[in-house]
Amino acid sequence: MPYHPPRAYIEKYAPHVLRDRDARNFLQRFNNDVYGWLAPLTGALDEDQKKTLDGMYNAEVAYQDELLGNFFQTLENAGRLDNTLVVICADHGEHLGEKQLMGHSLSIYNELVRVPLIIRQPGAAPASVPVVDEVVSTRRLFQTVLDAAGLATATEQALTLLPQAHPTPETDYVFAEAIPPQNVVNQMQKRQPELVRDRACDQPRRAVWMGTHKLIETGNQAIELYDVSEDPQETLNISAILPENVEALQECLQSFAGEINGYGTPINTRRAPDYDDPEVQRRLQDLGYLED
């Protein structure tokens, strides 16, 4: 998505944009090209282009960080911070040219699915908050909030992300699914059908993490396996040299996918509840998820 942080943050994180006309022109073209934030790139960004996008992204994140800081300071000044459960998370990240991808429509790589997650319980001192290195699922935030409020059932409490005396092994697997937005696929079919074919842009992507390994399955064919501890940028597909790991994780992934309502149904026939409601349609169009 386009980024427009205040000038002070641009001066700190992307000062070359203020001095370099070519950088500003590139940024303006990219910000005005909605399609450019949806489709894969046909070539890699050059060093200056990557520097510009990274710098502007960092400036935007820093600006949002300051806004959060102001919000927490307001809570503290009102004497409410120590009685507040704080959960900081994100729905997804952004590709900024990595693997020739942009935005967040067509990927399940770490750039998109490895998001910030910070949980602070009421009254907890910063020094007492543990740091968890293992991969966890944001699907468990629901149970975590219930647990923090003392409202979780035994089943829900087993899935909390708050410290547990006896964590359950069933929570060791983490799953993710990415369904390409149909409006994006439609636009790509009109403009660059070869990209849809070559990059499988119309296929769902599913991933499972176990320990240090992550398996990505694209459609019913392409398989990728990465050691995300040693290779967090997912540059080396090791599926060919660890077939036993691939088989085990595929079985786990298929078991999980089989529990999803509508799994195996063609994407263009799968609809969310109330999808055909005119108000829902209008809001989806306003958000850019549907074409007018």
C-alpha positions as CSV (number, residue, x, y, z in Angstrom):
1,M,0.0,0.0,0.0
2,P,1.2,3.6,-0.5
3,Y,2.9,5.3,2.4
4,H,2.6,9.0,3.4
5,P,4.4,9.5,6.7
6,P,5.0,13.0,8.1
7,R,8.1,14.9,6.7
8,A,10.0,14.6,10.0
9,Y,10.0,10.8,9.7
10,I,11.0,10.9,6.1
11,E,14.0,13.1,7.1
12,K,15.1,10.5,9.6
13,Y,14.5,7.3,7.7
14,A,14.5,8.2,4.0
15,P,16.2,11.6,3.7
16,H,17.3,10.9,0.2
17,V,13.7,11.1,-1.0
18,L,13.6,14.8,0.0
19,R,16.8,15.5,-2.0
20,D,16.6,13.1,-5.0
21,R,14.0,14.0,-7.6
22,D,14.3,10.5,-9.2
23,A,13.4,8.9,-5.9
24,R,10.4,11.1,-5.5
25,N,9.2,10.4,-9.1
26,F,9.6,6.7,-8.6
27,L,7.7,6.9,-5.3
28,Q,4.9,8.9,-6.9
29,R,4.6,6.5,-9.7
30,F,4.4,3.6,-7.4
31,N,1.9,5.2,-5.0
32,N,-0.4,6.1,-7.9
33,D,-0.2,2.6,-9.5
34,V,-2.6,0.4,-7.5
35,Y,-2.0,-2.5,-9.8
36,G,1.8,-2.3,-9.0
37,W,1.0,-3.1,-5.4
38,L,-0.9,-6.2,-6.3
39,A,0.9,-8.1,-9.1
40,P,4.4,-9.7,-8.9
41,L,7.2,-7.7,-10.5
42,T,8.5,-8.8,-13.8
43,G,12.0,-7.9,-12.7
44,A,13.9,-7.1,-9.5
45,L,13.9,-3.6,-8.0
46,D,17.3,-1.8,-8.3
47,E,19.2,-0.8,-5.2
48,D,17.9,2.8,-5.2
49,Q,14.3,1.7,-5.6
50,K,14.5,-0.8,-2.8
51,K,16.2,1.8,-0.6
52,T,13.3,4.2,-1.3
53,L,10.5,1.8,-0.5
54,D,12.3,0.4,2.6
55,G,13.0,3.9,3.9
56,M,9.4,5.1,3.5
57,Y,8.1,1.9,5.1
58,N,10.4,2.4,8.1
59,A,9.2,6.0,8.3
60,E,5.6,4.9,8.4
61,V,6.2,2.3,11.0
62,A,8.1,4.8,13.2
63,Y,5.2,7.2,12.9
64,Q,2.7,4.6,14.0
65,D,5.0,3.6,16.8
66,E,5.0,7.2,18.1
67,L,1.1,7.3,17.9
68,L,1.0,4.1,20.0
69,G,3.4,5.6,22.5
70,N,1.2,8.6,22.8
71,F,-1.8,6.4,23.4
72,F,-0.1,4.4,26.1
73,Q,1.1,7.6,27.7
74,T,-2.5,8.8,27.8
75,L,-3.5,5.5,29.5
76,E,-0.7,5.8,32.0
77,N,-1.5,9.5,32.8
78,A,-5.1,8.4,33.4
79,G,-4.0,5.7,35.8
80,R,-5.4,3.0,33.5
81,L,-2.4,1.4,31.9
82,D,-1.7,-1.0,34.8
83,N,-5.3,-2.3,34.6
84,T,-5.2,-2.8,30.8
85,L,-4.4,-5.9,28.8
86,V,-2.2,-4.7,25.9
87,V,-2.0,-6.8,22.7
88,I,0.0,-5.4,19.8
89,C,-0.3,-7.5,16.6
90,A,-0.6,-7.1,12.8
91,D,-2.8,-8.8,10.3
92,H,0.0,-9.1,7.8
93,G,3.3,-7.7,6.6
94,E,4.3,-6.3,3.2
95,H,6.5,-7.4,0.4
96,L,8.7,-4.6,-0.9
97,G,10.3,-6.3,-3.8
98,E,11.5,-9.5,-2.0
99,K,11.1,-12.5,-4.3
100,Q,9.8,-10.0,-6.9
101,L,6.6,-9.5,-4.9
102,M,4.8,-6.4,-3.8
103,G,2.1,-5.7,-1.2
104,H,0.3,-8.6,0.6
105,S,-2.0,-10.3,-1.9
106,L,-0.1,-13.3,-3.3
107,S,2.3,-14.8,-0.7
108,I,2.6,-16.7,2.4
109,Y,6.4,-16.1,2.9
110,N,7.7,-14.7,6.2
111,E,7.6,-11.1,4.9
112,L,3.8,-11.4,5.2
113,V,3.0,-13.9,7.9
114,R,5.7,-13.2,10.4
115,V,4.1,-10.3,12.2
116,P,4.9,-8.5,15.5
117,L,3.2,-9.8,18.6
118,I,3.5,-8.2,22.0
119,I,1.3,-9.1,25.0
120,R,1.5,-7.2,28.3
121,Q,-0.7,-8.4,31.1
122,P,-2.1,-5.8,33.5
123,G,0.5,-4.7,36.1
124,A,3.3,-6.6,34.5
125,A,6.8,-5.0,34.7
126,P,8.6,-4.9,31.4
127,A,11.5,-6.8,32.8
128,S,9.2,-9.7,33.8
129,V,7.7,-10.3,30.3
130,P,9.3,-13.4,28.7
131,V,10.4,-13.4,25.1
132,V,9.2,-16.5,23.2
133,D,11.3,-17.5,20.2
134,E,9.0,-20.3,19.0
135,V,6.5,-19.7,16.2
136,V,3.0,-19.1,17.5
137,S,-0.4,-18.6,15.9
138,T,-2.3,-15.3,16.1
139,R,-5.5,-17.5,15.9
140,R,-4.9,-18.1,19.6
141,L,-5.3,-14.4,20.6
142,F,-9.0,-15.0,21.1
143,Q,-8.3,-17.7,23.8
144,T,-5.5,-15.5,25.2
145,V,-7.8,-12.6,25.9
146,L,-10.4,-14.8,27.5
147,D,-7.7,-16.4,29.7
148,A,-6.4,-12.9,30.7
149,A,-10.0,-11.9,31.6
150,G,-10.5,-15.1,33.6
151,L,-13.3,-16.2,31.3
152,A,-11.6,-19.1,29.4
153,T,-12.9,-22.6,29.6
154,A,-10.3,-25.5,30.1
155,T,-10.2,-26.0,26.3
156,E,-9.7,-22.4,25.6
157,Q,-7.1,-22.0,28.4
158,A,-5.0,-24.8,26.8
159,L,-4.6,-22.5,23.7
160,T,-3.6,-19.3,25.6
161,L,-0.4,-17.5,24.7
162,L,0.1,-16.5,28.3
163,P,2.7,-18.4,30.3
164,Q,1.4,-21.9,31.2
165,A,2.8,-24.4,33.7
166,H,2.1,-27.3,31.3
167,P,1.9,-26.2,27.7
168,T,0.0,-28.7,25.5
169,P,2.0,-30.4,22.6
170,E,-1.0,-30.0,20.3
171,T,-0.2,-26.3,20.0
172,D,3.2,-27.0,18.5
173,Y,2.0,-26.9,14.9
174,V,1.2,-23.5,13.4
175,F,-0.8,-23.2,10.2
176,A,-1.5,-20.4,7.7
177,E,-3.6,-20.1,4.6
178,A,-3.6,-17.4,1.8
179,I,-6.4,-17.3,-0.8
180,P,-5.6,-14.9,-3.7
181,P,-8.2,-12.1,-3.9
182,Q,-10.4,-12.8,-6.9
183,N,-10.3,-9.1,-8.0
184,V,-6.5,-9.3,-8.1
185,V,-6.5,-12.5,-10.1
186,N,-9.1,-11.0,-12.5
187,Q,-6.9,-7.9,-13.1
188,M,-3.8,-10.0,-13.7
189,Q,-5.6,-12.3,-16.1
190,K,-6.5,-9.3,-18.2
191,R,-3.1,-7.6,-18.1
192,Q,-0.5,-10.3,-17.5
193,P,-2.0,-13.8,-17.9
194,E,1.5,-15.3,-18.2
195,L,2.3,-14.1,-14.6
196,V,-0.8,-15.9,-13.3
197,R,0.4,-19.1,-15.0
198,D,4.1,-18.9,-14.2
199,R,3.7,-17.7,-10.6
200,A,0.5,-19.7,-9.8
201,C,-1.1,-16.5,-8.7
202,D,-4.6,-18.0,-8.8
203,Q,-3.8,-20.9,-6.5
204,P,-4.3,-21.0,-2.7
205,R,-1.2,-21.2,-0.5
206,R,-1.0,-23.1,2.8
207,A,1.8,-23.4,5.2
208,V,2.6,-25.3,8.4
209,W,5.4,-24.7,10.9
210,M,6.9,-27.4,13.2
211,G,10.0,-26.7,15.1
212,T,12.4,-24.9,12.7
213,H,10.9,-26.1,9.5
214,K,8.2,-24.5,7.4
215,L,6.4,-26.2,4.6
216,I,4.5,-24.2,1.9
217,E,2.1,-25.9,-0.5
218,T,0.9,-24.0,-3.5
219,G,-2.3,-25.4,-5.0
220,N,-1.9,-29.2,-5.3
221,Q,1.6,-29.2,-6.8
222,A,4.4,-26.9,-5.8
223,I,6.1,-27.7,-2.5
224,E,8.7,-25.6,-0.6
225,L,10.5,-26.5,2.6
226,Y,12.6,-24.0,4.6
227,D,14.6,-24.0,7.8
228,V,13.3,-20.7,9.1
229,S,15.8,-20.6,11.9
230,E,18.8,-20.7,9.7
231,D,17.2,-19.2,6.6
232,P,14.5,-16.7,7.8
233,Q,14.4,-15.0,4.3
234,E,13.4,-18.4,2.8
235,T,16.0,-18.4,0.1
236,L,16.9,-22.1,0.0
237,N,14.2,-24.7,-0.7
238,I,15.4,-27.9,1.0
239,S,12.4,-30.0,0.1
240,A,14.4,-32.2,-2.2
241,I,17.0,-33.2,0.5
242,L,14.5,-33.7,3.3
243,P,11.7,-35.8,1.8
244,E,10.7,-37.3,5.1
245,N,10.1,-33.9,6.6
246,V,8.1,-32.9,3.6
247,E,5.9,-36.0,3.9
248,A,5.3,-35.6,7.6
249,L,4.4,-31.9,7.3
250,Q,2.2,-32.5,4.2
251,E,0.2,-35.1,6.2
252,C,-0.2,-32.6,9.0
253,L,-1.2,-29.8,6.6
254,Q,-3.7,-31.9,4.7
255,S,-5.3,-33.0,8.0
256,F,-5.6,-29.3,9.0
257,A,-6.9,-28.3,5.6
258,G,-9.5,-31.0,5.6
259,E,-11.1,-29.4,8.6
260,I,-11.6,-26.1,6.8
261,N,-15.2,-25.7,5.7
262,G,-15.2,-25.7,1.9
263,Y,-11.7,-27.0,1.4
264,G,-11.4,-28.4,-2.0
265,T,-14.2,-26.2,-3.4
266,P,-13.1,-24.0,-6.3
267,I,-12.0,-20.6,-4.9
268,N,-14.5,-18.6,-7.0
269,T,-17.4,-20.5,-5.5
270,R,-16.4,-20.1,-1.9
271,R,-18.3,-17.2,-0.3
272,A,-18.2,-15.8,3.2
273,P,-21.5,-15.4,5.1
274,D,-23.5,-12.3,3.9
275,Y,-21.2,-11.9,0.9
276,D,-24.1,-10.9,-1.3
277,D,-25.4,-8.3,1.1
278,P,-25.3,-4.9,-0.8
279,E,-23.8,-3.2,2.2
280,V,-21.1,-5.8,2.5
281,Q,-20.4,-5.5,-1.2
282,R,-20.1,-1.7,-0.9
283,R,-17.7,-1.9,2.0
284,L,-15.6,-4.4,0.2
285,Q,-15.4,-2.1,-2.8
286,D,-14.5,0.8,-0.6
287,L,-11.6,-1.2,0.8
288,G,-10.4,-2.2,-2.7
289,Y,-11.2,-5.9,-2.4
290,L,-13.8,-5.8,-5.2
291,E,-13.9,-4.1,-8.5
292,D,-16.6,-1.6,-9.2
